[in-house]
Amino acid sequence: MNNPPPGQQKPSQQYPIDEPPQKRKVHQEEDESVVDEVINEVTDGCSLSFWVLVLRVITFPFRLIWRIIEGIFD
C-alpha cells in the first residue's frame, strides 16, 4: 500500500476544516490537564524555596571556583 505524504493526502483522508472549535479546545484542555497533573506529581510537597535551595547547593562548587578564577585575574 503506497501512502502519500501527510500534506498530499486525499481530501477524504484529511481532517475536516470546518471542525467545531469546541472539539479542538477540549483536546487542548485535556493536554493542559495532563501537564498540570505531571507538574503536581513532581512538585508535590516541595515548595519553590526548596527547589531554590537545591539549585544553590548543586551550583555552589561552580560558583566558588568562578569566584576564585575572578579573584586571580582582578
ABEGO torsion letter per residue (X at the ends): XBBBBAAABBAAABBBAABBAAAAAAAAAAAAAAAAAAAAAAABGBBAAAAAAAAAAAAAAAAAAAAAAAAAAX
